[in-house]
């Protein structure tokens, strides 16, 4: 087993996934470098215990995570796992963190553009309005609300990709919820004329206020999930009562049973 303390390009081996050890600002700086260097089809993903557990049986999702250019530690369970493995990850990096940090950076440089894919037409209109106020120097080249369904047809995919490529934004923000958004990006990234693709899910709703993010107090103490669980127990129970314990058991297996997890 690769020693988790041995960092490879600021990554730690957690269950075979190279999770970033970078801070929020360092993640934003790395992503900004991709954009400024004219990269094509780069993408990041946000890892949490539930997503890594789902990826155990959803092989395409697993490949989408492993092949990401950056996997950030979104979820307190990842921090706990890092600690149990002797790692150094102590702060979460969420999709909202990347969205806000990168938007501030791009707004300060001028000349960059974005496209929003996902959510409803109503919510996308709110995003447009708020972006113009918060980040007036970023060009919003388009938005697109895809059909609300588990799988898109090839015709639907083609329409979405044509809409995006027609305007060639620097950044494509995708808000379709996991694992749908990550799998879509993985399957279509080579067809997209964009520099960065960011799956940020609920950040669309957090940004417009359509959904309320837990207070900074709960975020800071690692319990951001708790208010959401209390509000939506039927939707969140599997994530918190099944996936999290399974994840921790696998972490213990990696730590004590010398399981072979390779990047």
C-alpha positions as CSV (number, residue, x, y, z in Angstrom):
1,X,0.0,0.0,0.0
2,X,1.2,3.5,-0.9
3,X,2.1,5.4,2.3
4,X,-0.6,8.0,2.8
5,X,2.0,10.4,4.3
6,X,3.8,10.4,1.0
7,X,2.4,13.2,-1.0
8,X,2.3,13.0,-4.8
9,X,1.7,16.4,-6.3
10,X,-0.1,17.6,-3.2
11,X,-2.4,14.6,-3.1
12,X,-3.2,11.9,-0.5
13,X,-4.2,8.3,-1.2
14,X,-7.7,7.8,0.3
15,X,-9.2,4.5,-0.8
16,X,-7.3,4.7,-4.1
17,X,-8.4,8.3,-4.9
18,X,-5.8,11.1,-5.1
19,X,-7.5,13.6,-2.8
20,X,-6.0,17.1,-2.9
21,X,-4.3,18.4,0.2
22,X,-4.4,22.0,-1.1
23,X,-6.2,24.8,0.8
24,X,-9.2,26.5,-0.7
25,X,-7.1,29.4,-2.0
26,X,-4.5,27.0,-3.4
27,X,-7.2,25.0,-5.2
28,X,-8.5,28.2,-6.8
29,X,-5.0,29.2,-7.8
30,X,-4.4,25.9,-9.5
31,X,-7.6,26.0,-11.4
32,X,-7.0,29.6,-12.4
33,X,-3.6,28.5,-13.8
34,X,-5.4,26.0,-16.0
35,X,-7.7,28.6,-17.4
36,X,-4.9,31.2,-18.0
37,X,-2.8,28.6,-19.7
38,X,-5.5,27.8,-22.1
39,X,-6.1,24.2,-21.0
40,X,-9.1,22.3,-22.5
41,X,-11.6,20.1,-20.8
42,X,-10.0,20.3,-17.3
43,X,-12.4,19.4,-14.5
44,X,-12.5,19.0,-10.7
45,X,-14.8,17.0,-8.5
46,X,-15.9,17.3,-4.9
47,X,-15.3,14.0,-2.9
48,X,-17.3,13.0,0.2
49,X,-17.8,9.7,1.9
50,X,-21.2,9.2,0.1
51,X,-19.8,9.8,-3.3
52,X,-16.9,7.4,-2.8
53,X,-19.3,4.8,-1.6
54,X,-21.6,5.2,-4.5
55,X,-18.6,5.0,-6.8
56,X,-17.9,1.5,-5.5
57,X,-20.9,0.2,-7.4
58,X,-21.3,2.9,-10.1
59,X,-18.1,2.2,-12.1
60,X,-18.6,5.2,-14.5
61,X,-18.9,7.5,-11.5
62,X,-15.7,6.0,-10.0
63,X,-13.8,6.6,-13.3
64,X,-15.2,10.1,-13.4
65,X,-13.8,10.8,-10.0
66,X,-10.4,9.1,-10.5
67,X,-9.8,10.8,-13.8
68,X,-10.6,14.3,-12.5
69,X,-7.7,16.8,-12.7
70,X,-8.4,17.8,-9.1
71,X,-10.4,16.0,-6.3
72,X,-11.2,18.3,-3.4
73,X,-12.1,17.1,0.1
74,X,-15.8,18.0,0.4
75,X,-17.1,16.2,3.4
76,X,-15.9,16.0,7.0
77,X,-15.6,12.2,6.6
78,X,-12.7,12.8,4.2
79,X,-11.0,14.8,6.9
80,X,-11.5,12.1,9.4
81,X,-10.3,9.5,6.9
82,X,-7.2,11.5,6.2
83,X,-6.5,11.8,9.9
84,X,-6.9,8.0,10.5
85,X,-4.5,7.4,7.6
86,X,-1.9,9.8,9.0
87,X,-2.6,12.4,6.4
88,X,-2.8,16.2,6.7
89,X,-6.2,17.2,5.3
90,X,-7.9,19.3,7.9
91,X,-10.2,21.7,6.0
92,X,-13.0,21.0,3.6
93,X,-13.1,22.5,0.1
94,X,-16.6,22.6,-1.3
95,X,-18.1,23.4,-4.7
96,X,-19.3,26.7,-3.3
97,X,-15.8,27.5,-2.1
98,X,-14.4,26.9,-5.6
99,X,-17.3,28.8,-7.3
100,X,-16.9,31.9,-5.1
101,X,-13.1,31.9,-5.1
102,X,-12.7,31.4,-8.8
103,X,-15.4,34.0,-9.6
104,X,-13.6,36.6,-7.5
105,X,-10.3,35.8,-9.2
106,X,-11.8,36.0,-12.7
107,X,-13.7,39.1,-11.9
108,X,-10.5,40.8,-10.9
109,X,-8.7,39.9,-14.1
110,X,-11.4,40.9,-16.7
111,X,-12.0,39.2,-20.1
112,X,-13.2,35.8,-18.8
113,X,-16.5,34.1,-19.5
114,X,-18.8,31.5,-18.0
115,X,-21.8,29.3,-18.9
116,X,-24.3,27.7,-16.5
117,X,-25.7,24.3,-17.3
118,X,-28.4,22.8,-15.1
119,X,-31.2,23.8,-12.7
120,X,-34.4,25.5,-13.8
121,X,-34.9,28.5,-16.1
122,X,-36.2,30.5,-13.1
123,X,-33.1,29.8,-11.1
124,X,-30.8,30.4,-14.0
125,X,-32.3,33.8,-14.5
126,X,-31.6,34.6,-10.8
127,X,-28.0,33.4,-11.3
128,X,-27.6,35.8,-14.3
129,X,-28.9,38.7,-12.3
130,X,-26.8,38.1,-9.2
131,X,-23.7,37.4,-11.3
132,X,-24.0,40.7,-13.0
133,X,-24.1,42.4,-9.6
134,X,-21.5,40.4,-7.8
135,X,-19.0,39.8,-10.7
136,X,-19.7,42.5,-13.3
137,X,-16.4,41.8,-15.1
138,X,-17.3,38.2,-15.9
139,X,-19.1,37.7,-19.2
140,X,-22.1,35.3,-18.9
141,X,-22.3,33.8,-22.3
142,X,-25.2,31.6,-21.8
143,X,-27.4,29.3,-19.6
144,X,-29.2,26.1,-20.3
145,X,-31.8,24.2,-18.4
146,X,-31.6,20.5,-19.5
147,X,-34.5,18.1,-19.3
148,X,-35.1,16.8,-15.7
149,X,-34.3,13.1,-16.3
150,X,-31.8,10.5,-15.2
151,X,-30.2,10.0,-18.6
152,X,-30.1,12.3,-21.6
153,X,-30.6,11.1,-25.2
154,X,-27.9,11.6,-27.7
155,X,-30.0,14.3,-29.4
156,X,-30.4,16.1,-26.1
157,X,-26.7,15.8,-25.4
158,X,-25.9,17.2,-28.8
159,X,-28.1,20.2,-28.3
160,X,-26.5,21.0,-25.0
161,X,-23.0,20.7,-26.3
162,X,-23.7,22.8,-29.4
163,X,-25.2,25.6,-27.2
164,X,-22.0,25.6,-25.1
165,X,-19.5,25.3,-27.9
166,X,-21.3,28.0,-29.9
167,X,-20.1,30.6,-27.4
168,X,-16.9,28.9,-26.1
169,X,-16.9,30.0,-22.5
170,X,-13.8,29.8,-20.4
171,X,-15.7,28.1,-17.5
172,X,-18.7,25.7,-17.7
173,X,-20.5,25.5,-14.3
174,X,-22.6,22.3,-14.1
175,X,-25.4,21.9,-11.5
176,X,-27.2,18.6,-12.0
177,X,-26.5,16.9,-8.7
178,X,-24.1,14.0,-8.2
179,X,-23.4,11.5,-9.7
180,X,-25.2,12.6,-12.8
181,X,-23.2,15.8,-13.3
182,X,-19.8,14.1,-12.8
183,X,-20.7,11.2,-15.2
184,X,-22.0,13.7,-17.8
185,X,-18.7,15.7,-17.6
186,X,-16.6,12.6,-17.9
187,X,-18.4,11.3,-20.9
188,X,-18.6,14.6,-22.7
189,X,-15.5,16.6,-21.7
190,X,-13.6,15.9,-24.9
191,X,-16.5,17.3,-27.0
192,X,-16.7,20.6,-25.1
193,X,-14.7,23.7,-26.2
194,X,-14.2,25.0,-22.6
195,X,-11.1,25.4,-20.4
196,X,-12.7,24.3,-17.1
197,X,-15.8,22.3,-16.2
198,X,-17.0,22.6,-12.6
199,X,-19.7,20.3,-11.1
200,X,-21.0,22.2,-8.2
201,X,-24.5,20.8,-7.7
202,X,-26.3,22.5,-4.9
203,X,-24.1,25.6,-5.2
204,X,-26.5,26.9,-7.9
205,X,-29.4,26.9,-5.4
206,X,-27.2,28.2,-2.5
207,X,-26.0,31.1,-4.7
208,X,-29.6,32.3,-5.5
209,X,-31.0,31.5,-2.1
210,X,-33.3,28.8,-3.5
211,X,-31.8,26.5,-0.9
212,X,-30.3,27.5,2.4
213,X,-26.8,26.4,3.2
214,X,-26.1,25.5,6.8
215,X,-24.8,28.3,8.9
216,X,-21.0,29.1,9.1
217,X,-21.1,27.7,12.7
218,X,-22.1,24.2,11.5
219,X,-19.7,24.5,8.5
220,X,-16.8,25.3,10.8
221,X,-17.4,22.4,13.2
222,X,-17.8,19.9,10.4
223,X,-21.6,19.4,10.9
224,X,-22.9,21.2,7.9
225,X,-24.8,18.0,7.0
226,X,-26.8,18.0,10.3
227,X,-29.3,20.7,9.6
228,X,-29.9,19.3,6.1
229,X,-30.4,15.9,7.6
230,X,-33.0,17.2,10.1
231,X,-34.8,19.1,7.3
232,X,-34.8,16.2,4.8
233,X,-34.3,12.9,6.7
234,X,-35.9,10.8,4.0
235,X,-33.5,12.1,1.3
236,X,-30.4,12.3,3.5
237,X,-30.6,9.2,5.7
238,X,-28.8,6.8,3.4
239,X,-25.9,9.3,3.0
240,X,-25.4,9.8,6.7
241,X,-26.5,6.5,8.3
242,X,-25.2,4.0,5.6
243,X,-22.5,5.6,3.4
244,X,-20.6,7.3,6.2
245,X,-20.2,4.2,8.4
246,X,-19.2,2.1,5.4
247,X,-16.7,4.6,4.3
248,X,-15.1,4.7,7.7
249,X,-14.9,0.9,7.8
250,X,-13.1,0.9,4.5
251,X,-10.7,3.5,5.8
252,X,-9.9,1.3,8.8
253,X,-9.3,-1.5,6.4
254,X,-6.9,0.6,4.4
255,X,-5.1,1.6,7.6
256,X,-4.9,-1.7,9.4
257,X,-5.3,-4.5,6.8
258,X,-2.7,-3.2,4.4
259,X,-5.2,-3.1,1.5
260,X,-3.7,-2.2,-1.8
261,X,-5.2,1.1,-3.0
262,X,-3.3,2.6,-5.9
263,X,-3.7,6.0,-7.6
